[in-house]
Structure formats: structure tokens, C-alpha cells
């Protein structure tokens, strides 16, 4: 019996096929080494993405379970998929040029399934479609949804509190009840629950359901369910605080309730899956795949040759980009502020890393203290637009709202209104990339990448201006802040080296 099984394996999986697949994986690791290592750092450091460590082993395991439906001795390379591989390589170059780790991670973990699809061909890749593209869950993405989830959580929890007639007052993300004040902070957004629920829901749907409709419905439930559940969690915390006069649901037990509730959410999600999935009598096992025509040695060499040339050419391209980024420069520091300044105390403090130079000072405008923070990243010295850089510390401030106001040269300033338990502040900012001013950080980043790829990048800077206010005089202060932005715009920009 074992001889028959071994014979079947040898028929389906030739040495040439295994070597070709192994070659692609090794070249992938070499080509995308920086993308892989930076992603692993995020997986380990950030609790939200700890699950990513298990994604590739899980994908490999699920592909192994499908070994009877695959045949590496009879691959049919799909050369059209090379277009997708080229697109991934191009996206990686953009990410490398601008230090955009998101681009690098998306490119890294899309190239691998694309390259395997290229080698196996459509028919065999379709049989491992889920485990192949389950690798995409390695991409540490989703934290961009935190502000949206905070708003949704605040909206739903306030609505639930109104249902039970709890007296509330909401100011942005702050929810006040007679007994105290609650903030729907980043930790309350439920982003960890949200991402984990999608991953677990996708796995459960793949392992326990065969119908595409059932799978799609359950994945949709795994997206919506944690959002509603997290709102119920916040509602329960505030209600507990209301009923116990703030003796419970604050401090450490707040976090403990969160993890207990998350466990309950996963149990409920799996319970819903048990109601949706097919009965055992409806399940149909996939038949064993027996190849008819084997792939010739020439076809293996041709396929490996194409993907190898693409990857080696991309590797050379990346080395050129890295050489430009690491080129020795003698950058100038920021010039001194033209406006008379002084050192005043402030409760607002941004956080930036790896900068070459910064200036933090204050000046007076119409009897109001304006706090100025300017940071400068010349070519080859750190990354300006980065997740590690913050215009304000989230543990001290939270974003209440944003609004736009007109500026010079047809610019439109974006002003953030940030708050904490004691203060409200207005925060305006703009980017200066190679002498060109941008308001939107994404547009600024793309222009920076464009300049780097042309070899014309000199440096990137950011100007942040902040002023303390009070709700009673907020509208009046907004007008003053607008005048200040216009009056000081040209003078502040003179701080940046030409």
C-alpha cells in the first residue's frame, strides 16, 4: 500500500518541479529581504499584528493538505501573471524610494503568491487559491482605520446609552456621564479585535464551508460583528461606570474586560459559523489529481529563467535606488526663524525620529502664544512621512475634528482640533518637499518618491503651528489662527535650506 502511495507522489511531484518552486522562494527572500525583515519587526513589536507570524506557516500547511490535488510534475506556467509580478516589483521600488513600508509590504507579500501562480498555472493555482492568497494577511495594514473605528464606536455606544436613558454629553471622542468622563481612545477602537476576527473568520470559512456564498456571508459577518461587539463593550464599560459610581470598569480591569469580551466575541462568531456551514453529509472531498502530460525539462528551465531574470533585474534596480538614498551629502541645518521668538512653556509636544534638524520655539501673535515646531529631513537622513512620527502624542491628545481654511497661493490649510481632559488646541501644518509646499501627507510622500526616482531630491520638511484655546472663545481663536497662518507662511518657509 505504501509503495502505491509513494509511486503516486513521485508521479505528481517531480524533482524539477520541487527545485523550480524552491528557487522562486529563495529568490523571493533575497529580493524582498528588507520588506520581509521590516514586516517581521512590526509583527513582533505591535500586538495588533502578532497573528501575522503564523500566516505563512498556516498557508504552507493548507497547501500541504492539498498535495493530492497538485502536480509539480505537470505545471503549466501562465506567463501573463508575470505582468502582476512586474507590478509588485515596481511597487516595491516606489516603497524603497520613498521609505513607504506599506508599499514594500504589499509588494513583498503579493509577489510570492503571484510567482507561485505563474509557475503552477491557472488550473493548479485555483485549487490552492485560499492558502496561496491567505499570505496577504502577512501585510501589517489596518491601523489606518483606527480613526474611523473610533468614530463608529463612539456613535454606536452613545446610541446604546441613550436607549437605557443614561445622561450623556459627547464632545468629539469624549463621552461624559454624571459620574465621570470617558475617551474612546485608539485602544478602544477595537482594531485588534477587528483584524483578528477577519483572519479567524476567513480561516473558519475555508476550513468548514464549501459554498462560495456561505463563505462570503460568513466573512462579511466576521467584518461587521466585531465592530458592533466593540461598541457593546464600550457601552458596557460606561454603563458599569455609571451604575457603580466609577468604582469598576476603569484602570486595569478596563483592559481585562476587553480581553474577556474578545474571547466571548470569537466564541459567538464560531457559533454563528456552526449555524451557517454545511452539514457533514453535504461535504464533498476533492478528487486526487493525476497528471496526464508531464512538463518537459525545457519548459521548467524557460519558466525559471523568466522569473529569475525579472527578479535579478529588479534586485539591480533596488541596489541603484539604495545607492542614491545612501549617497553622502553635506546638508545645511534649518535657518533661524525670522519672526521674533521666545521660549514659552507648552503642553503640546510632537514626536519625530531620525531627523537631521529641528527647531521648537514660540512667538506672539495678537497677544496669543503660538507654538512652532519645524523638522528637517535632508536626502539620506531619515524619513519624514512615517508612522513613527506623530504631530501629537496619542496618550496626551486625541483628535476631535478637522477643518479646512484658505491660505496664500491658492493653498488650503488643514487644521486639526485636538483635545485632552484640560485643554483644546488648534494645530495647523504643511510639508515642504524640495521647495514645494503640500498640505496632504500622501501627496507630499508621492512627490518625494518622484523626486528621488529622478535623482532630484534635496530634502523634506514639516511645519507645525499650534495654539491653545477654550471652547468659549474657539470660533474667535479660529479666525485669529487663520490670520496667523497667512501672515507667517512666507517667513517660516525661509527656515528651510534652498
PLY file of the C-alpha trace (Angstrom):
ply
format ascii 1.0
element vertex 498
property float x
property float y
property float z
element edge 497
property int vertex1
property int vertex2
end_header
0.00 0.00 0.00
2.81 2.41 0.88
4.57 1.59 -2.40
1.45 2.62 -4.31
1.23 5.93 -2.40
4.94 6.65 -2.93
4.53 5.92 -6.64
1.62 8.36 -6.83
3.64 11.08 -5.12
6.57 10.57 -7.47
4.21 10.73 -10.42
2.67 14.02 -9.29
5.73 15.78 -7.88
8.91 15.66 -9.91
12.34 16.85 -8.78
12.30 19.58 -11.44
9.04 20.97 -10.09
10.25 20.99 -6.48
13.57 22.63 -7.46
11.73 25.29 -9.51
9.41 26.15 -6.63
12.31 26.20 -4.15
14.29 28.50 -6.49
11.43 31.00 -6.64
11.06 31.05 -2.84
14.82 31.55 -2.26
14.97 34.39 -4.82
11.88 35.96 -3.21
13.62 36.04 0.17
16.75 37.61 -1.35
14.87 40.18 -3.44
12.44 41.30 -0.74
14.69 40.87 2.29
14.18 44.42 3.55
10.41 44.17 3.13
10.34 40.83 4.97
12.51 41.98 7.90
10.63 45.26 8.42
7.33 43.38 8.35
8.59 40.85 10.90
9.68 43.71 13.17
6.14 45.09 13.09
4.62 41.64 13.71
6.71 41.19 16.84
6.51 44.73 18.23
2.85 45.54 17.54
0.21 43.46 19.33
-2.28 44.14 16.54
-0.18 42.14 14.09
1.20 39.33 16.26
-1.00 36.88 14.34
0.98 37.56 11.14
3.79 35.35 12.45
1.57 32.29 11.93
0.16 33.21 8.50
2.87 31.76 6.24
3.19 28.51 8.27
-0.61 28.18 8.09
-0.56 28.77 4.31
2.16 26.16 3.86
0.19 23.68 5.96
-3.04 24.19 4.00
-1.16 23.83 0.71
0.38 20.61 2.06
-3.11 19.27 2.79
-3.94 19.87 -0.88
-0.91 17.93 -2.12
-3.10 15.22 -3.64
-4.79 17.82 -5.85
-1.48 19.28 -7.10
1.15 18.03 -9.51
4.54 19.75 -9.65
5.49 17.33 -12.42
2.85 18.86 -14.73
2.92 22.62 -14.26
1.59 24.94 -16.96
3.23 28.35 -16.38
0.96 31.33 -17.01
3.26 33.99 -18.46
0.51 36.62 -18.26
0.88 36.54 -14.47
4.38 37.97 -14.94
2.64 41.33 -15.52
1.38 41.17 -11.92
4.86 40.16 -10.74
6.34 43.18 -12.55
3.72 45.42 -10.94
4.72 44.11 -7.48
8.39 44.79 -8.25
7.53 48.32 -9.38
5.51 48.97 -6.23
8.42 47.73 -4.12
10.72 50.19 -5.92
8.32 53.02 -5.07
8.24 51.95 -1.44
12.01 51.66 -1.31
12.48 55.09 -2.89
10.16 56.86 -0.51
10.61 54.68 2.56
6.91 53.74 2.34
6.83 50.46 4.22
3.21 49.83 3.28
4.15 49.72 -0.42
7.10 47.46 0.36
4.99 45.06 2.42
2.15 44.90 -0.13
4.68 44.21 -2.90
6.55 41.61 -0.83
3.52 39.54 0.07
1.77 39.80 -3.29
4.82 38.79 -5.32
5.08 35.40 -3.59
1.57 34.14 -4.45
1.81 35.71 -7.93
5.10 33.90 -8.64
3.72 30.56 -7.43
0.60 31.12 -9.57
2.88 31.88 -12.54
4.74 28.60 -12.11
1.79 26.29 -11.39
-0.64 27.77 -13.90
-4.32 28.59 -13.54
-5.70 25.09 -13.04
-3.47 24.09 -10.12
-3.28 27.56 -8.55
-7.08 27.59 -8.37
-7.00 24.52 -6.13
-4.87 26.31 -3.54
-6.35 29.77 -4.11
-7.20 30.45 -0.46
-3.94 29.29 1.18
-1.97 31.00 -1.58
-3.60 34.39 -1.04
-4.04 33.90 2.70
-0.40 35.07 2.67
-1.79 38.59 2.14
-2.71 38.62 5.84
1.05 38.97 6.44
0.73 42.61 5.37
0.64 44.75 8.54
-2.15 47.01 7.40
-5.33 48.23 9.07
-4.21 50.80 11.64
-5.28 53.49 9.16
-8.85 52.51 10.06
-8.40 53.44 13.72
-9.93 56.97 13.45
-12.94 55.61 11.55
-13.46 52.80 14.06
-13.17 55.28 16.93
-15.95 57.41 15.42
-18.18 54.41 14.69
-17.63 53.01 18.19
-18.44 56.37 19.78
-21.59 56.76 17.64
-22.93 53.28 18.39
-22.12 53.35 22.11
-23.78 56.77 22.54
-26.86 55.45 20.77
-26.99 52.44 23.12
-26.56 54.66 26.19
-29.48 56.76 25.02
-31.59 53.60 24.76
-31.14 52.99 28.51
-31.58 56.68 29.38
-28.07 57.32 30.70
-27.50 61.10 30.71
-24.57 61.81 28.39
-22.73 64.67 26.76
-20.47 63.92 23.81
-17.59 66.14 22.67
-15.78 64.51 19.78
-14.44 61.23 21.14
-15.09 62.20 24.77
-18.27 60.83 26.35
-19.29 62.40 29.66
-21.74 60.99 32.15
-22.57 62.49 35.59
-20.09 60.15 37.27
-17.08 60.87 35.03
-15.57 61.22 31.58
-14.61 58.52 29.08
-12.42 58.79 25.99
-12.84 56.47 23.02
-9.07 56.30 22.52
-7.15 54.32 19.91
-7.11 51.28 22.21
-10.93 51.45 22.30
-11.24 51.43 18.50
-11.21 47.63 18.53
-8.72 47.43 15.67
-7.06 44.32 17.15
-10.45 42.60 17.52
-11.42 43.71 14.02
-8.33 42.35 12.24
-8.19 39.13 14.30
-11.88 38.50 13.64
-11.40 38.80 9.87
-8.43 36.42 9.92
-10.23 33.85 12.10
-13.45 34.23 10.10
-11.63 33.67 6.81
-9.89 30.59 8.20
-13.10 29.15 9.59
-14.96 29.73 6.31
-12.22 27.99 4.33
-11.92 25.02 6.67
-15.61 24.37 7.30
-17.53 25.62 4.26
-17.51 24.73 0.58
-20.18 27.02 -0.84
-18.79 30.34 -2.10
-21.97 32.10 -0.94
-21.72 30.69 2.59
-18.06 31.63 2.79
-18.70 35.18 1.58
-21.60 35.66 4.01
-19.54 34.43 6.95
-16.54 36.63 6.08
-18.92 39.60 5.84
-20.28 38.70 9.29
-16.71 38.49 10.65
-16.19 42.09 9.44
-19.40 43.59 10.83
-19.71 41.54 14.03
-16.55 42.82 15.83
-17.49 46.45 15.11
-20.89 46.03 16.76
-19.40 43.90 19.54
-16.75 46.51 20.33
-19.42 49.21 20.57
-21.32 46.98 23.01
-18.08 46.58 25.01
-17.60 50.36 25.28
-21.29 50.76 26.13
-20.93 48.14 28.88
-17.84 49.83 30.34
-19.54 53.23 30.50
-22.76 51.72 31.87
-20.77 49.84 34.55
-19.03 53.07 35.49
-22.43 54.78 35.72
-24.01 52.08 37.88
-21.00 51.64 40.22
-20.15 55.33 40.54
-16.84 54.73 38.68
-15.66 52.04 41.10
-15.36 49.48 38.28
-14.59 49.46 34.55
-11.72 51.91 34.94
-7.97 51.28 35.07
-6.59 47.74 34.75
-9.95 45.98 34.89
-10.95 48.01 31.84
-8.33 46.09 29.81
-9.18 42.76 31.41
-12.84 43.18 30.44
-11.68 43.86 26.89
-9.79 40.59 26.50
-12.52 38.56 28.18
-15.07 40.17 25.90
-12.90 39.48 22.84
-12.77 35.79 23.73
-16.55 35.78 24.01
-16.83 37.50 20.62
-14.71 34.80 18.95
-16.80 32.05 20.56
-20.00 33.73 19.32
-18.50 34.16 15.84
-17.64 30.46 15.63
-21.12 29.65 16.94
-22.62 31.65 14.05
-20.35 29.73 11.71
-21.68 26.43 13.02
-25.19 27.58 12.14
-24.20 28.64 8.62
-21.86 25.87 7.49
-22.91 22.80 5.55
-23.78 19.58 7.30
-21.25 16.77 7.08
-23.45 14.92 4.59
-23.19 17.88 2.19
-19.40 17.97 2.15
-17.66 16.61 -0.93
-13.95 15.75 -0.90
-11.76 16.82 -3.80
-10.60 14.03 -6.09
-6.92 13.16 -6.37
-5.23 14.87 -9.32
-3.41 12.56 -11.70
-1.34 14.43 -14.33
-1.72 13.35 -17.93
1.16 15.22 -19.56
4.39 15.94 -17.71
6.26 19.20 -18.06
9.48 18.92 -20.03
12.86 19.98 -18.64
12.96 22.75 -21.25
9.69 24.24 -20.01
10.94 24.23 -16.41
14.15 25.99 -17.45
12.20 28.52 -19.52
9.81 29.36 -16.65
12.60 29.60 -14.07
14.65 31.67 -16.50
11.92 34.26 -16.98
11.17 34.73 -13.28
14.89 34.68 -12.38
15.75 37.38 -14.94
12.87 39.53 -13.66
13.95 39.16 -10.04
17.66 39.74 -10.68
16.90 42.82 -12.82
14.68 44.13 -10.01
17.43 43.44 -7.48
19.85 45.53 -9.54
17.27 48.32 -9.75
16.79 48.28 -5.98
20.54 48.50 -5.42
20.68 51.63 -7.57
17.86 53.20 -5.55
19.55 52.30 -2.25
22.79 53.75 -3.57
21.04 57.07 -4.26
19.45 57.11 -0.82
22.74 56.42 0.96
24.77 58.92 -1.10
26.95 61.16 1.06
25.60 64.69 1.40
26.56 67.76 3.38
23.14 69.14 4.28
22.51 72.52 5.79
20.64 72.93 9.04
17.44 74.91 9.40
17.87 78.67 9.28
16.79 80.71 12.27
13.21 81.95 12.44
12.81 85.47 11.03
9.90 86.23 13.39
10.97 87.31 16.94
10.61 84.21 19.10
10.92 83.23 22.73
10.94 80.05 24.77
7.48 79.58 26.24
6.04 76.59 28.08
3.61 74.39 26.16
1.61 71.25 26.83
1.88 70.19 23.19
4.85 68.16 22.01
5.21 66.29 18.70
7.35 63.17 18.39
9.75 62.66 15.46
12.61 60.22 14.99
15.79 60.13 12.88
15.52 63.80 11.89
18.60 65.80 10.90
17.50 69.08 12.48
14.53 70.56 14.28
13.51 73.85 15.87
10.92 74.26 18.59
10.04 77.74 19.76
7.16 80.12 20.44
6.21 83.59 19.28
3.38 86.02 19.99
0.65 86.89 17.52
-2.06 89.34 18.57
-1.33 88.63 22.24
-1.63 84.85 21.73
1.26 82.44 22.16
1.87 80.39 19.04
3.97 77.24 19.39
6.13 76.37 16.38
7.77 73.02 15.66
9.81 72.62 12.47
11.61 69.45 11.46
14.02 68.86 8.56
14.95 65.59 6.76
17.55 66.19 4.03
18.32 63.47 1.50
19.72 60.36 3.11
18.73 61.38 6.65
15.65 59.57 7.90
12.05 59.57 6.71
9.63 62.44 7.23
6.28 60.84 6.38
6.38 57.80 8.61
4.10 56.03 11.06
6.77 56.55 13.73
6.39 60.34 13.50
3.49 61.95 15.35
2.27 65.54 15.36
0.95 64.96 18.87
1.19 62.17 21.42
-1.91 59.95 21.40
-1.61 59.27 25.12
-1.90 63.02 25.79
-4.17 64.24 22.99
-6.97 62.97 20.81
-8.25 64.32 17.52
-11.67 65.90 17.96
-12.22 67.34 14.47
-10.52 68.83 11.42
-11.45 71.70 9.16
-10.03 73.48 6.11
-9.17 77.15 5.77
-7.85 79.14 2.84
-4.19 80.11 2.63
-1.83 82.00 0.31
-1.06 80.90 -3.24
-4.40 79.06 -3.55
-3.42 76.67 -0.76
-5.97 75.22 1.62
-4.64 74.60 5.12
-5.82 71.62 7.14
-6.31 72.48 10.81
-6.77 69.80 13.47
-8.63 70.41 16.69
-7.02 68.24 19.36
-8.25 67.91 22.93
-7.46 66.34 26.27
-9.14 66.44 29.66
-7.89 70.01 30.30
-7.23 71.78 27.01
-8.27 72.24 23.41
-5.67 73.20 20.80
-5.63 74.17 17.14
-2.91 72.56 15.05
-2.02 73.67 11.52
0.73 72.21 9.37
2.24 71.95 5.90
5.01 69.98 4.20
7.88 71.45 2.21
9.33 68.93 -0.28
12.24 70.27 -2.35
10.86 73.78 -2.03
7.29 72.84 -2.97
4.53 73.15 -0.36
1.98 70.38 0.21
-0.83 70.02 2.72
-1.73 66.36 2.23
0.91 63.97 3.56
0.17 61.30 0.95
0.63 63.73 -1.95
3.79 65.02 -0.27
5.11 61.48 0.02
4.38 60.64 -3.61
6.13 63.83 -4.76
9.12 62.95 -2.58
9.27 59.49 -4.19
9.01 61.06 -7.64
11.92 63.39 -6.87
14.04 60.54 -5.50
13.46 58.38 -8.59
14.50 61.33 -10.78
17.59 61.84 -8.61
16.50 65.41 -7.79
15.53 65.08 -4.14
17.24 67.50 -1.73
15.17 67.32 1.44
11.76 67.28 3.13
10.48 69.44 5.95
7.36 69.89 8.04
5.97 72.98 9.74
3.54 72.63 12.67
1.89 75.58 14.39
-0.30 75.18 17.44
-2.29 77.49 19.71
-4.14 76.82 22.94
-7.82 77.78 23.01
-11.03 77.40 25.01
-14.43 76.27 23.85
-15.93 79.61 24.91
-13.66 81.52 22.51
-13.00 78.79 19.96
-14.59 80.47 16.92
-12.78 83.72 17.58
-9.49 81.86 18.05
-10.01 80.01 14.77
-10.17 83.34 12.94
-7.01 84.55 14.70
-5.24 81.27 13.91
-6.20 81.65 10.24
-4.71 85.16 10.10
-1.56 83.90 11.77
-1.10 81.09 9.23
-1.33 83.53 6.34
0.92 86.19 7.91
3.73 83.84 8.94
3.65 81.41 6.00
6.40 83.02 3.88
8.65 83.88 6.84
8.57 80.35 8.25
9.31 78.76 4.87
12.56 80.76 4.74
13.87 78.47 7.51
14.36 75.61 5.04
17.65 75.36 3.11
17.35 76.02 -0.61
0 1
1 2
2 3
3 4
4 5
5 6
6 7
7 8
8 9
9 10
10 11
11 12
12 13
13 14
14 15
15 16
16 17
17 18
18 19
19 20
20 21
21 22
22 23
23 24
24 25
25 26
26 27
27 28
28 29
29 30
30 31
31 32
32 33
33 34
34 35
35 36
36 37
37 38
38 39
39 40
40 41
41 42
42 43
43 44
44 45
45 46
46 47
47 48
48 49
49 50
50 51
51 52
52 53
53 54
54 55
55 56
56 57
57 58
58 59
59 60
60 61
61 62
62 63
63 64
64 65
65 66
66 67
67 68
68 69
69 70
70 71
71 72
72 73
73 74
74 75
75 76
76 77
77 78
78 79
79 80
80 81
81 82
82 83
83 84
84 85
85 86
86 87
87 88
88 89
89 90
90 91
91 92
92 93
93 94
94 95
95 96
96 97
97 98
98 99
99 100
100 101
101 102
102 103
103 104
104 105
105 106
106 107
107 108
108 109
109 110
110 111
111 112
112 113
113 114
114 115
115 116
116 117
117 118
118 119
119 120
120 121
121 122
122 123
123 124
124 125
125 126
126 127
127 128
128 129
129 130
130 131
131 132
132 133
133 134
134 135
135 136
136 137
137 138
138 139
139 140
140 141
141 142
142 143
143 144
144 145
145 146
146 147
147 148
148 149
149 150
150 151
151 152
152 153
153 154
154 155
155 156
156 157
157 158
158 159
159 160
160 161
161 162
162 163
163 164
164 165
165 166
166 167
167 168
168 169
169 170
170 171
171 172
172 173
173 174
174 175
175 176
176 177
177 178
178 179
179 180
180 181
181 182
182 183
183 184
184 185
185 186
186 187
187 188
188 189
189 190
190 191
191 192
192 193
193 194
194 195
195 196
196 197
197 198
198 199
199 200
200 201
201 202
202 203
203 204
204 205
205 206
206 207
207 208
208 209
209 210
210 211
211 212
212 213
213 214
214 215
215 216
216 217
217 218
218 219
219 220
220 221
221 222
222 223
223 224
224 225
225 226
226 227
227 228
228 229
229 230
230 231
231 232
232 233
233 234
234 235
235 236
236 237
237 238
238 239
239 240
240 241
241 242
242 243
243 244
244 245
245 246
246 247
247 248
248 249
249 250
250 251
251 252
252 253
253 254
254 255
255 256
256 257
257 258
258 259
259 260
260 261
261 262
262 263
263 264
264 265
265 266
266 267
267 268
268 269
269 270
270 271
271 272
272 273
273 274
274 275
275 276
276 277
277 278
278 279
279 280
280 281
281 282
282 283
283 284
284 285
285 286
286 287
287 288
288 289
289 290
290 291
291 292
292 293
293 294
294 295
295 296
296 297
297 298
298 299
299 300
300 301
301 302
302 303
303 304
304 305
305 306
306 307
307 308
308 309
309 310
310 311
311 312
312 313
313 314
314 315
315 316
316 317
317 318
318 319
319 320
320 321
321 322
322 323
323 324
324 325
325 326
326 327
327 328
328 329
329 330
330 331
331 332
332 333
333 334
334 335
335 336
336 337
337 338
338 339
339 340
340 341
341 342
342 343
343 344
344 345
345 346
346 347
347 348
348 349
349 350
350 351
351 352
352 353
353 354
354 355
355 356
356 357
357 358
358 359
359 360
360 361
361 362
362 363
363 364
364 365
365 366
366 367
367 368
368 369
369 370
370 371
371 372
372 373
373 374
374 375
375 376
376 377
377 378
378 379
379 380
380 381
381 382
382 383
383 384
384 385
385 386
386 387
387 388
388 389
389 390
390 391
391 392
392 393
393 394
394 395
395 396
396 397
397 398
398 399
399 400
400 401
401 402
402 403
403 404
404 405
405 406
406 407
407 408
408 409
409 410
410 411
411 412
412 413
413 414
414 415
415 416
416 417
417 418
418 419
419 420
420 421
421 422
422 423
423 424
424 425
425 426
426 427
427 428
428 429
429 430
430 431
431 432
432 433
433 434
434 435
435 436
436 437
437 438
438 439
439 440
440 441
441 442
442 443
443 444
444 445
445 446
446 447
447 448
448 449
449 450
450 451
451 452
452 453
453 454
454 455
455 456
456 457
457 458
458 459
459 460
460 461
461 462
462 463
463 464
464 465
465 466
466 467
467 468
468 469
469 470
470 471
471 472
472 473
473 474
474 475
475 476
476 477
477 478
478 479
479 480
480 481
481 482
482 483
483 484
484 485
485 486
486 487
487 488
488 489
489 490
490 491
491 492
492 493
493 494
494 495
495 496
496 497
